[in-house]
């Protein structure tokens, strides 16, 4: 009787886990295929239109200069926002681990983690105040210090606006990246390897790049995927700070999708843009998936 009761409890436990998982997967893939179908329909305007038109909207999308500018801007976010964040976070996490004064580590970690607790709307609002060319915080401080020649147009200059937005992304995600990497450092096996290397006289930088980095590949890959997807679907910062301007200089795919769907009422075009974003994100996640399967089934 007791064994039967234990088997029933295990079965109920599996059902409580599997049923919500299957439900979530079913909803996810239903919405994905529904979006794919809408992108191949002729829905334009506020009234739904499910007439199948094939790749009409994709052909139109690929002919638009705005699409290619947005794609180029997203690649800028990925290359200039993600990899510098990973590298600087790795160095800061390592320096915090080396710090002898744990109270200092606590204050620094709290200080750099605080931006991650704010929403992108709040972050974008704060930085838009700082970036204002005339009365913004940064230019006002430079003028008060007699450094007016260093004043910048920031986000009103189409050639540099995207880079100033990427700086906001770096500021927002740096603290979160540091915390994730620090948690990857703190395993008993890695700590014993570091102690052995110190006894053998290895330098701190050699320990970092030859011992720590190869042994935290999983953490780096997870963090890299998180940052890549966040950079790919960035919307709030662009919406609040520049609204895609000047012109299309700071426009990104997610913002174009919002404008096409909710302002121009080209719902099928917006669905097509979301499909493109999904497939780019899928390509980004593939390396982590391969790594995870190798670890689980090795």
ABEGO torsion letter per residue (X at the ends): XAAAAAAAAAAAAAAAAAAAAAAAAAAAAAAAAAAAAAAABABBEABBBABBAEAAAAAAAAABAAAAAAAAAAAAAAAAAAAAAAAAAAAAAAAAAABABAAAAAAAAAAAAAAAABBAAAAAAAAAAAABAAABAAAAAAAAAGAAAABBAEAABAAAAAAAAAAAAAAAAAAAAAAAAAAAABBAAAAAAAAAAAAAGBBAAAAAAAAAAAAAAAAAAAAAAAAAAAAAABAAAAAAAAGGOBEAAABBAAAAAAAAAAAAGBAAAAAAAAAAAAAAAAAAAAAAAAAAAAAAAX
